[in-house]
Amino acid sequence: MSDPLQTLHALLDGTPIWQRTIKLKRGEPLVLPGTTDRNLYRVDHGILVSCREVAGSQQYMRFGYAGDYVMSLDSYITGQPTEYTLLALRRTEVAVASHTAHEAWLREHVEHTVAWEAGKGWLILGLMEREVDLLTASPEERYRRVLARSPRLFQEVPAKYIANYLRMTPETLSRLKKSG
């Protein structure tokens, strides 16, 4: 079986649903909490992070790298305002497909829907892995799990964001990186 994301990219990237691009500066939000955003975004350059305020501070939850599809998943599914921020970690450029254009693309061919569903399955499995990470008590084990699964994170994302994502201090992350 082929990689579901490669199949999805092969079908979706060259289509005319990508109606415009947005350029973001480092630290600039693409989507803010309280807004309804049902767009699908393709990160062409840079990195986006999905984060949410928890107990008065931002908690980083998911990263979108160049080539990834990103959305405000809660708002996309429900049509209601999101509780999350999509934030550019560096200068970032995204292509935008409206919900309407994306839905029309899905209805064009059954293979589009099959590829989209396979991509969603991959996303769900990733979210389940993230849940296991959060339930793992040992910072060292969390670090090892995420390093094995997402080496790109450690190549492209600044350490302070990774530490937040792993729910540890930057000092703990630094110590783990040195020891291992």
Protein Blocks (a to p, Z undefined) as FASTA:
>chain_A
ZZfklmmmmmmmmpcklmbdcdddehiafbdghiacfbdcddfbdcddddddeehiacdf
bdcdehiacddfklmmnopacfbdcddfbdcddddddfklmmmmmmmpmklmmmmmmmmm
mmmmmmmmmmmmmmpmblklmmmmmmmmmmmlmmmgcfklmmmmnopafklmmmmmmmZZ
